[in-house]
Amino acid sequence: MSLPRATARRRVPIILALLAVCIPLTACEALSPTGPLDLSDTGGTWCGDYPLYVTSSMGVNIPSDLSSDITITDVWLNDASNMTLDGAWLMQHRDGGLLAGFGRFPLSEDTFPDWADAVPAIGAVVHPGDRADLVLKLLSGPDMPARMSGVHIVYTAGGWEHVTDSHSGAGVGEC
């Protein structure tokens, strides 16, 4: 059964009005800044000497007290100058050791045996109770000094997209 033309025309403005209200609300609520991942690092800057740390690693501890699973969907550096992100991995800790620091890349499997099982961070899932680090490969230069002020993490949890930032940065050449 089809509607008479006059009835169909009257419904179009109503549908458009509803869409005008619903679409912005959906877009605003699709990205929520609050979620189960709260990075409580205290800030500060990890420093490395040039040229020893031109290729470096930095670990961001993922707290184990999550209230739900999270899936990492994007990672980038905040306020980066002469420093780029060249990769990000999720490293689960079987024995409880945590990286959450700054060093040379790649990680030594003698020091960090769980590095052998690290997976690309994008698409990785962290479950409540997991002990994990987000390990970043940082490239510095060619100009010095190189630095960044923290890490921005986008993730999903419970069907919503969330964001969080670490407060620890890194520098090479001069901090």
N, C-alpha and C positions, 0 to 999 in steps of 0.2 A: 504494500500500500504506500503510495507516495502522498506527500502533503500538498495541499493546494498551494499555488505560487505565492499568494499573499501571506499565508502562515509561514512558509519557509523564509520569506524576506524579513518578517518580523523577528525570527529567531536568530538571524545572522548577527544583528547588533548586540543581542544578549550574549551570544557565544563569544564575540570579540571582546566585550566588556569583561567577561569572566576570565578570558585568556590574559587580558591586560593586567589583571590583578594577580592571577595565579603564577604566571611565568616569572615575574620579578621576585615573588616570595620564594619560589622554588630555587631560583638562582642564588638568592641570598643565603638560604639555609643549606645549600649543597656543600658549602665550604665552611666548616665550623672550626673556630680557633681552639676550642676546648675539646679535649678528648682524653683517652686513657694514658697517653704517653706524655709524661711531664718530665722534662730533662732538668735535673736539679744541680747540674754542675755549677760551680761557684764563680766561674769566669777566669780571667787571666789569659796570658798568652804563652804558648809553648814556643821556645826559640831554638833555632838550629843555625849552625855556622855555614857560611857559603864557602866553598862549593860542595861540602860534604852532604848537605841536605837539600840539594836541588831537586831530587826525587825523594819524597818523604812520605811517611804514613802518620795518620792521626786516628785515634780510636775515640768513639763517642759511646759511652756506656748506655745500654738500653736497660732501664730498671726492670727488675723481675716482678714487681708488684702490680703489673698491668691488670686491669679489671676485665679485659677481653682481648681476643686475638687482634693483632694489627698487621696490616700488609703495607709495606713501604712502596710508595708509587713514584716518588721523586726526591732527589737530594741535590742541593747546591750550596755554594759557599756564600756567606754574607760579606758584603763590603770587601771583596777581594781586589787586591792591587798587585799585579805582576805574579799572581798565583792562580792556577786553574785546577779544577777537579778532573782527574784522569781515570777515575774508577771508584766504585764503592761496593763493598762486600759486607755480608752479615756473617760474623763468626760466632757460632755457639760455643759455650764453654762447658765441657763435660766435667772438668775437675775444679771449676769455680774460679780459675785465674781470670783476671780482667786486664784488658789492655789499657783502655782509656788514657792513653798518653800519646807521646810524639816520638817518632824514631825514623829510621831509614826504611825504605821500601825496596824489595819485598820483605815481609816479616820472616824472621828466622824460625823454621819449624822446630829447631832445638829449644828455643825459648818459648815459642807459642805453638805447641803441638796441634792445637785445634785449627790452625791456619790452613792445614791441608784439606779440611772439610768446609772451608768458607764458601758461600754461594753468592752470586751477584745480588746486591741489595734490592734492586728494583724487582718487585714481585715477591720478595722474601716475606715469610710470615713469622711473626714472633708470638708465641703463646704465653699466657700468664704462667709465671714460674720459670720461664726460660732465662738463662743467664747469657747475655749476648752483647757484642760490641758491633757497632757500625764502623768498619775500617775504611778509611779514605786514602786514596793515592793522590798526593798533591805534587804538582809540578811548579817549580819556581823559576822566574826569569823570563827573558834574558836580562831584563833590567832588575836592579836590586835597589832597595830592599823589597822583599815580597812579603805580603801578609794577607790575612783574612780575619774577620772578627767572630766567626762562628759558623755553624752549619744549620741550614734550613731543611727540615724534613717534612714531606707531605706523605700522609698515610691514610688508609681507610680502616675503619673499625665500626662494626655494627651497621654497615650500609651507608655510613657517612664519611665524607672526606674531612680530614683534620690537618692542622699544621702545628709544628713546634720548632723551636730554635734552641741550639746549644748556646752557651754563653762563653765557651772557651775558644780562643782563636789560636792561630799559629803564625809564626814569622820566620823568615830566613834572611840572613845577611845583616840585619839590624832590627832589634826589637825595642 
